[in-house]
Amino acid sequence: MYNILKLNEISDKADPVFAGKYKLTKECASPDAIILRSFNMHEYNLPKNLLCVARAGAGVNNIPIEKCSKQGIVVFNTPGANANAVKELIICALLIGSRKILDAIDWTKTLKSDDIMPDVEKGKAKFVGPEILGKKIGIIGLGAIGALVANTCAELGMTVLGYDPYISVDSAWGLKRSVRHITNINTIFEESDYISINIPYKKENAGFINKENFKLMKNGVVIVNCSRGELVNNKDIIDAIKSKKVGRYITDFPSSELLNIENIICIPHLGASTPEAEDNCAVAAAKELVSFIEDGTIKNSVNFPNCEMPRAGISRLSIIHLNIKEILSKITSAVSAKNINMANFVDKSLGEYAYCMLDLDDSAPADLIKKLENIEGVIKVREIK
């Protein structure tokens, strides 16, 4: 029986995935796996036997990735599971960024007379805003969310410019033919009436949108950020709003300095806040954990490479190791020394870490596991039968 610790409430749609040899629990001192949403794990004591952690969502800022990597704990997320929910919020943000809908609603609440229609007709002129039909939108990032946004904007009659130097084959195939693929991001800044940011946050792209970009943009451009708040330099966007260089900034990541500034609209992180998205993310996270525990398969990990292999032989060794020279020859030599045939083998690397799966025609003796664990650079060894 494997213990799966829930650090947050998770949709019960995931329960059938854990049927059988899994116990879902809210309290466990030494879980085999953890599933969570927003719980902050940075002060959490990682048990020695913990195999994997799955975030039911895309962002993993609440998980100590490097600490997990050093202990051989695979961290998963669920990219794409909440993509439609975020896409819908981005489309909503485009509309409220273009039309002064929220301002108009707030103004309407102030009307006091019994017959308010004369006041409505007299006052509505100050809330005029342009349609998005025929306008040009630049989409930075064409992953699961960005591709959906691009296609929806095209269906709404917008001219769509898409920028993504790392676009996957699947995303490229899924784009409508009318989406114009841009190879120079400055074209996005120079030509777009609207810009949607859809890239993951990393330390190296903090402040990705800043005063230097604003110099290239059209006056009155509308910017939507439902990706991560850190991608936009707050001071620079405030200055750009006040100078009217940027017409409106809509973000799903509020901060105290952005609140109560005219033409900055802060949404309280609602991107994935739909029951459908929560269900999809929970099921996807559960499947990732089960697949890794039962087969050693890694898919959608943020700290180790994707790796899968058809089962062969009697047992499988799952070996997490550093990506260093000669370590593979030491691993295979240790197995060969036990006169056990290797039925199948795969090794993948991601930066300084790597992952190996090795299928054997016999069970692995305990002293082989110990010998493998003692190889310099090997972090964790597990036998899967």
RODO-2510 file (C-alpha; in nm, 4 decimals, decimal comma):
residues 385
     n   res          X          Y          Z
     1     m     0,0000     0,0000     0,0000
     2     y     0,1375     0,3406    -0,1015
     3     n     0,0563     0,6463     0,1079
     4     i    -0,0399     0,9566    -0,0917
     5     l    -0,0389     1,2718     0,1210
     6     k    -0,2804     1,5495     0,0240
     7     l    -0,1404     1,8848     0,1346
     8     n    -0,4481     2,0587    -0,0107
     9     e    -0,8032     1,9547    -0,0814
    10     i    -0,7964     1,7801    -0,4183
    11     s    -1,0926     1,7057    -0,6431
    12     d    -1,2424     1,3641    -0,5713
    13     k    -1,2298     1,2997    -0,9460
    14     a    -0,8736     1,1822    -0,8779
    15     d    -0,9849     0,9134    -0,6316
    16     p    -1,0494     0,6385    -0,8915
    17     v    -0,6928     0,6817    -1,0231
    18     f    -0,5665     0,5853    -0,6767
    19     a    -0,7987     0,2850    -0,6417
    20     g    -0,6363    -0,0354    -0,5191
    21     k    -0,2929    -0,0129    -0,3629
    22     y    -0,3032     0,3543    -0,2665
    23     k    -0,4171     0,5273     0,0498
    24     l    -0,5075     0,8947     0,0252
    25     t    -0,4495     1,0746     0,3519
    26     k    -0,4303     1,4280     0,4938
    27     e    -0,1754     1,3244     0,7569
    28     c     0,1279     1,1028     0,7080
    29     a     0,4785     1,1351     0,8500
    30     s     0,6469     0,9431     0,5680
    31     p     0,4363     0,9496     0,2496
    32     d     0,5461     0,7796    -0,0712
    33     a     0,4045     1,0657    -0,2773
    34     i     0,2503     1,4090    -0,2274
    35     i    -0,0261     1,5769    -0,4244
    36     l    -0,0971     1,9460    -0,3690
    37     r    -0,2134     2,2729    -0,5162
    38     s    -0,0965     2,5906    -0,3414
    39     f     0,0487     2,4568    -0,0137
    40     n     0,3909     2,6125     0,0553
    41     m     0,6399     2,3259     0,0796
    42     h     0,9522     2,5394     0,1279
    43     e     0,9498     2,4815     0,5049
    44     y     0,8259     2,1231     0,4726
    45     n     1,0570     1,8451     0,5909
    46     l     1,0983     1,6094     0,2946
    47     p     1,0851     1,2457     0,4136
    48     k     1,3673     1,0183     0,2991
    49     n     1,1294     0,7708     0,1334
    50     l     0,9356     1,0364    -0,0620
    51     l     0,9389     0,9403    -0,4298
    52     c     0,7500     1,2179    -0,6032
    53     v     0,5416     1,5325    -0,5704
    54     a     0,2656     1,6384    -0,8090
    55     r     0,1299     1,9918    -0,8323
    56     a    -0,2298     1,9946    -0,9550
    57     g    -0,1624     2,3016    -1,1679
    58     a     0,1170     2,4558    -1,3717
    59     g     0,3111     2,6802    -1,1321
    60     v     0,5587     2,5178    -0,8921
    61     n     0,6932     2,8224    -0,7067
    62     n     0,5537     2,6728    -0,3836
    63     i     0,7753     2,3636    -0,4137
    64     p     1,1500     2,3535    -0,3275
    65     i     1,2609     2,2185    -0,6652
    66     e     1,6365     2,2129    -0,6071
    67     k     1,5997     2,0510    -0,2671
    68     c     1,3775     1,7830    -0,4196
    69     s     1,6244     1,7240    -0,7032
    70     k     1,9154     1,6704    -0,4647
    71     q     1,7087     1,4097    -0,2797
    72     g     1,5957     1,2361    -0,5983
    73     i     1,2322     1,3424    -0,5604
    74     v     1,0582     1,3876    -0,8956
    75     v     0,8355     1,6949    -0,9127
    76     f     0,5467     1,6956    -1,1591
    77     n     0,3075     1,9663    -1,2740
    78     t     0,0050     1,9493    -1,5018
    79     p     0,0573     2,1853    -1,7979
    80     g    -0,2469     2,2134    -2,0197
    81     a    -0,4946     2,0701    -1,7705
    82     n    -0,6199     2,4177    -1,6832
    83     a    -0,5487     2,5703    -2,0246
    84     n    -0,9085     2,6312    -2,1278
    85     a    -0,9937     2,7993    -1,7972
    86     v    -0,6997     3,0385    -1,8300
    87     k    -0,7790     3,1007    -2,1956
    88     e    -1,1332     3,2065    -2,1092
    89     l    -1,0046     3,4486    -1,8444
    90     i    -0,7603     3,5986    -2,0951
    91     i    -1,0417     3,6564    -2,3442
    92     c    -1,2429     3,8191    -2,0657
    93     a    -0,9405     4,0363    -1,9811
    94     l    -0,9109     4,1471    -2,3434
    95     l    -1,2716     4,2615    -2,3434
    96     i    -1,2594     4,4452    -2,0114
    97     g    -0,9284     4,5960    -2,1168
    98     s    -1,0788     4,7265    -2,4379
    99     r    -1,4280     4,8281    -2,3251
   100     k    -1,4696     5,0184    -1,9970
   101     i    -1,7128     4,7585    -1,8712
   102     l    -1,6013     4,7460    -1,5077
   103     d    -1,5945     5,1265    -1,4792
   104     a    -1,9427     5,1421    -1,6278
   105     i    -2,0783     4,8832    -1,3852
   106     d    -1,9312     5,0684    -1,0876
   107     w    -2,0797     5,3974    -1,2137
   108     t    -2,4219     5,2389    -1,2613
   109     k    -2,4248     5,1311    -0,8954
   110     t    -2,4075     5,4993    -0,7941
   111     l    -2,7346     5,5938    -0,9676
   112     k    -3,0027     5,6840    -0,7142
   113     s    -3,3217     5,8065    -0,8865
   114     d    -3,6344     5,5920    -0,9307
   115     d    -3,6082     5,6254    -1,3072
   116     i    -3,2387     5,5869    -1,3858
   117     m    -3,2649     5,5415    -1,7635
   118     p    -3,2290     5,9133    -1,8463
   119     d    -2,9083     5,9200    -1,6404
   120     v    -2,7910     5,5997    -1,8062
   121     e    -2,8380     5,7397    -2,1554
   122     k    -2,6740     6,0673    -2,0580
   123     g    -2,3719     5,9132    -1,8818
   124     k    -2,2855     5,6119    -2,0935
   125     a    -2,0809     5,8123    -2,3448
   126     k    -1,7834     5,8302    -2,1095
   127     f    -1,7519     5,4521    -2,1169
   128     v    -1,7073     5,4122    -2,4915
   129     g    -1,4355     5,1649    -2,5859
   130     p    -1,3156     4,9983    -2,9084
   131     e    -1,4087     4,6553    -3,0384
   132     i    -1,1406     4,3898    -3,0681
   133     l    -1,2645     4,2804    -3,4127
   134     g    -0,9987     4,3627    -3,6707
   135     k    -0,7405     4,4631    -3,4107
   136     k    -0,3947     4,3086    -3,3866
   137     i    -0,2946     4,0962    -3,0883
   138     g     0,0557     3,9753    -3,0116
   139     i     0,0764     3,6516    -2,8144
   140     i     0,4068     3,5835    -2,6422
   141     g     0,4283     3,2090    -2,5818
   142     l     0,2410     2,9487    -2,7856
   143     g     0,2213     2,6623    -2,5398
   144     a    -0,1014     2,4959    -2,4294
   145     i    -0,2622     2,8242    -2,3187
   146     g    -0,1096     3,0593    -2,5751
   147     a    -0,2146     2,8373    -2,8651
   148     l    -0,5760     2,8310    -2,7414
   149     v    -0,5723     3,2094    -2,6990
   150     a    -0,4305     3,2530    -3,0503
   151     n    -0,6977     3,0348    -3,2098
   152     t    -0,9831     3,1962    -3,0152
   153     c    -0,8648     3,5473    -3,1032
   154     a    -0,8470     3,4445    -3,4682
   155     e    -1,2053     3,3161    -3,4455
   156     l    -1,3075     3,6527    -3,2967
   157     g    -1,1739     3,8289    -3,6053
   158     m    -0,8446     3,9572    -3,4683
   159     t    -0,5157     3,9571    -3,6563
   160     v    -0,2957     3,7251    -3,4497
   161     l     0,0823     3,7469    -3,4192
   162     g     0,2440     3,4638    -3,2247
   163     y     0,5970     3,4520    -3,0872
   164     d     0,7578     3,1395    -2,9411
   165     p     1,1126     3,0313    -3,0320
   166     y     1,0553     2,7026    -2,8459
   167     i     0,7168     2,6094    -2,9892
   168     s     0,6454     2,2361    -2,9820
   169     v     0,5395     2,0397    -3,2873
   170     d     0,1996     1,9662    -3,1294
   171     s     0,1332     2,3351    -3,0590
   172     a     0,2425     2,4327    -3,4105
   173     w     0,0107     2,1772    -3,5697
   174     g    -0,2779     2,2974    -3,3530
   175     l    -0,2554     2,6625    -3,4582
   176     k    -0,4950     2,8055    -3,7127
   177     r    -0,3345     2,8892    -4,0454
   178     s    -0,4221     3,2550    -4,0016
   179     v    -0,1922     3,2852    -3,6973
   180     r     0,1218     3,4648    -3,8121
   181     h     0,4356     3,3173    -3,6574
   182     i     0,6772     3,5950    -3,5582
   183     t     1,0494     3,5248    -3,5202
   184     n     1,1497     3,8645    -3,3780
   185     i     0,9724     3,9610    -3,0566
   186     n     1,0181     4,3310    -3,1338
   187     t     0,7608     4,2854    -3,4106
   188     i     0,5099     4,1910    -3,1408
   189     f     0,5910     4,5072    -2,9453
   190     e     0,5825     4,7353    -3,2490
   191     e     0,2676     4,6130    -3,4257
   192     s     0,0268     4,4922    -3,1561
   193     d    -0,2787     4,6745    -3,0243
   194     y    -0,3070     4,4069    -2,7535
   195     i    -0,0383     4,1855    -2,6009
   196     s    -0,0991     3,8627    -2,4056
   197     i     0,1899     3,7159    -2,2049
   198     n     0,1788     3,3353    -2,1881
   199     i     0,5251     3,2175    -2,0884
   200     p     0,6427     3,0419    -1,7706
   201     y     0,8283     3,2436    -1,5090
   202     k     1,1957     3,1737    -1,4446
   203     k     1,4457     3,3857    -1,2548
   204     e     1,6194     3,4800    -1,5784
   205     n     1,3036     3,6313    -1,7332
   206     a     1,1954     3,8387    -1,4324
   207     g     1,0826     4,1791    -1,5593
   208     f     1,0577     4,0409    -1,9126
   209     i     0,8178     4,3243    -1,9948
   210     n     0,9798     4,6534    -1,8973
   211     k     1,0459     5,0153    -1,9947
   212     e     1,2699     4,9145    -2,2853
   213     n     0,9839     4,7164    -2,4426
   214     f     0,7368     4,9993    -2,3854
   215     k     0,9465     5,2308    -2,6022
   216     l     0,8684     5,0075    -2,9004
   217     m     0,4957     4,9710    -2,8361
   218     k     0,2023     5,1610    -2,9795
   219     n     0,0533     5,4321    -2,7623
   220     g    -0,2473     5,2934    -2,5728
   221     v    -0,1524     4,9260    -2,6065
   222     v    -0,3464     4,6898    -2,3772
   223     i    -0,1364     4,4284    -2,1948
   224     v    -0,2785     4,1110    -2,0395
   225     n    -0,0728     3,9035    -1,7974
   226     c    -0,2326     3,5803    -1,6784
   227     s     0,1001     3,3986    -1,6629
   228     r     0,3032     3,5280    -1,3655
   229     g     0,3225     3,8687    -1,2039
   230     e     0,7033     3,8691    -1,1962
   231     l     0,7182     3,8710    -1,5758
   232     v     0,6218     4,2395    -1,5789
   233     n     0,8247     4,5071    -1,4012
   234     n     0,5667     4,6730    -1,1750
   235     k     0,7387     5,0104    -1,1523
   236     d     0,7788     5,0300    -1,5287
   237     i     0,4190     4,9307    -1,6010
   238     i     0,2893     5,1887    -1,3526
   239     d     0,4984     5,4589    -1,5212
   240     a     0,3780     5,3446    -1,8640
   241     i     0,0140     5,3556    -1,7490
   242     k     0,0502     5,7027    -1,5997
   243     s     0,2152     5,8338    -1,9164
   244     k    -0,0652     5,6687    -2,1196
   245     k     0,1896     5,4717    -2,3204
   246     v     0,0007     5,1636    -2,2005
   247     g    -0,3752     5,2079    -2,2152
   248     r    -0,4616     4,9314    -1,9716
   249     y    -0,2839     4,6542    -1,7839
   250     i    -0,4869     4,3540    -1,6721
   251     t    -0,3104     4,1028    -1,4489
   252     d    -0,4209     3,7902    -1,2675
   253     f    -0,1455     3,8500    -1,0092
   254     p    -0,2286     4,1429    -0,7810
   255     s     0,0321     4,3197    -0,5719
   256     s    -0,0112     4,6047    -0,3260
   257     e     0,1678     4,8518    -0,5515
   258     l    -0,0678     4,7820    -0,8437
   259     l    -0,3918     4,8297    -0,6505
   260     n    -0,6118     5,1375    -0,6940
   261     i    -0,4250     5,2703    -0,9966
   262     e    -0,6458     5,3901    -1,2776
   263     n    -0,6329     5,1615    -1,5821
   264     i    -0,4652     4,8774    -1,3955
   265     i    -0,7085     4,5934    -1,3354
   266     c    -0,6068     4,3284    -1,0826
   267     i    -0,7869     3,9941    -1,0917
   268     p    -0,7390     3,7797    -0,7765
   269     h    -0,5596     3,4868    -0,9448
   270     l    -0,8700     3,3297    -1,0970
   271     g    -0,7017     3,1725    -1,4005
   272     a    -0,7586     2,8108    -1,3015
   273     s    -1,0470     2,8727    -1,0613
   274     t    -1,3092     2,6626    -1,2343
   275     p    -1,4404     2,3262    -1,1172
   276     e    -1,3495     2,1783    -1,4547
   277     a    -0,9865     2,2933    -1,4293
   278     e    -0,9535     2,1679    -1,0722
   279     d    -1,0907     1,8286    -1,1764
   280     n    -0,8621     1,8066    -1,4804
   281     c    -0,5518     1,9066    -1,2833
   282     a    -0,6239     1,6614    -1,0011
   283     v    -0,6740     1,3689    -1,2383
   284     a    -0,3617     1,4576    -1,4395
   285     a    -0,1497     1,4880    -1,1236
   286     a    -0,2796     1,1569    -0,9898
   287     k    -0,1977     0,9783    -1,3165
   288     e     0,1564     1,1189    -1,3127
   289     l     0,2166     0,9884    -0,9596
   290     v     0,0733     0,6428    -1,0300
   291     s     0,2645     0,6090    -1,3572
   292     f     0,5931     0,6923    -1,1866
   293     i     0,5320     0,4723    -0,8815
   294     e     0,4195     0,1686    -1,0819
   295     d     0,6317     0,1957    -1,3976
   296     g     0,8976     0,4573    -1,3307
   297     t     0,7617     0,6682    -1,6156
   298     i     0,8329     1,0408    -1,5959
   299     k     0,6095     1,2816    -1,7846
   300     n     0,5681     1,6545    -1,7150
   301     s     0,8422     1,6722    -1,4544
   302     v     0,9977     2,0123    -1,3869
   303     n     1,3254     1,8768    -1,2473
   304     f     1,3922     1,5496    -1,4300
   305     p     1,3671     1,4538    -1,7993
   306     n     1,0623     1,2933    -1,9556
   307     c     1,1384     0,9227    -1,9793
   308     e     0,9345     0,6139    -2,0622
   309     m     1,0102     0,2633    -2,1833
   310     p     0,8001    -0,0465    -2,2644
   311     r     0,8212    -0,3091    -1,9907
   312     a     1,0494    -0,6073    -2,0508
   313     g     1,1912    -0,8699    -1,8188
   314     i     1,0914    -0,9416    -1,4599
   315     s     1,1903    -0,6280    -1,2706
   316     r     1,2764    -0,2662    -1,3424
   317     l     1,5390    -0,0482    -1,1796
   318     s     1,4585     0,3210    -1,1528
   319     i     1,7835     0,5129    -1,1019
   320     i     1,8086     0,8883    -1,0438
   321     h     2,1614     1,0180    -1,0840
   322     l     2,3789     1,3155    -1,1634
   323     n     2,4561     1,3781    -1,5293
   324     i     2,8290     1,3025    -1,5054
   325     k     3,0804     1,1107    -1,7171
   326     e     3,1194     0,7319    -1,6905
   327     i     2,8318     0,6883    -1,4464
   328     l     2,6313     0,4773    -1,6925
   329     s     2,9191     0,2369    -1,7468
   330     k     2,9496     0,1957    -1,3681
   331     i     2,5761     0,1229    -1,3404
   332     t     2,5712    -0,1358    -1,6197
   333     s     2,8961    -0,2940    -1,4982
   334     a     2,7481    -0,3405    -1,1508
   335     v     2,4480    -0,5212    -1,3033
   336     s     2,6621    -0,7354    -1,5349
   337     a     2,8815    -0,8382    -1,2432
   338     k     2,5758    -1,0096    -1,0922
   339     n     2,5341    -1,2101    -1,4132
   340     i     2,1850    -1,0653    -1,4699
   341     n     2,0763    -0,9958    -1,8261
   342     m     1,9539    -0,6437    -1,9089
   343     a     1,6383    -0,6753    -2,1196
   344     n     1,5943    -0,3042    -2,1875
   345     f     1,7652     0,0224    -2,0994
   346     v     1,7080     0,3962    -2,1346
   347     d     1,8779     0,7030    -1,9882
   348     k     1,7742     1,0676    -2,0260
   349     s     1,9309     1,3839    -1,8910
   350     l     1,8080     1,7317    -1,8018
   351     g     2,0791     1,9759    -1,7027
   352     e     2,2840     1,8396    -1,4123
   353     y     2,0424     1,5559    -1,3392
   354     a     1,9586     1,2364    -1,5270
   355     y     1,7269     0,9380    -1,5031
   356     c     1,7803     0,5758    -1,5991
   357     m     1,5390     0,2845    -1,6336
   358     l     1,6856    -0,0634    -1,6616
   359     d     1,4765    -0,3787    -1,7093
   360     l     1,6225    -0,7064    -1,5836
   361     d     1,5474    -1,0697    -1,6648
   362     d     1,5644    -1,1484    -1,2939
   363     s     1,4950    -0,9781    -0,9618
   364     a     1,7652    -0,7477    -0,8337
   365     p     1,9414    -0,8842    -0,5229
   366     a     1,9648    -0,6510    -0,2252
   367     d     2,3423    -0,6233    -0,2508
   368     l     2,3093    -0,5008    -0,6120
   369     i     2,0744    -0,2218    -0,5020
   370     k     2,3236    -0,1295    -0,2306
   371     k     2,6151    -0,1325    -0,4740
   372     l     2,4283     0,0919    -0,7173
   373     e     2,3403     0,3343    -0,4374
   374     n     2,7083     0,3589    -0,3467
   375     i     2,8168     0,4660    -0,6961
   376     e     2,9326     0,8278    -0,6882
   377     g     2,6638     1,0442    -0,8469
   378     v     2,3755     0,8006    -0,7927
   379     i     2,1032     0,9697    -0,5887
   380     k     1,8232     0,7155    -0,5573
   381     v     1,7662     0,3546    -0,6682
   382     r     1,4318     0,1752    -0,6655
   383     e     1,3254    -0,1674    -0,7880
   384     i     0,9802    -0,1889    -0,9503
   385     k     0,8265    -0,5332    -1,0030
***
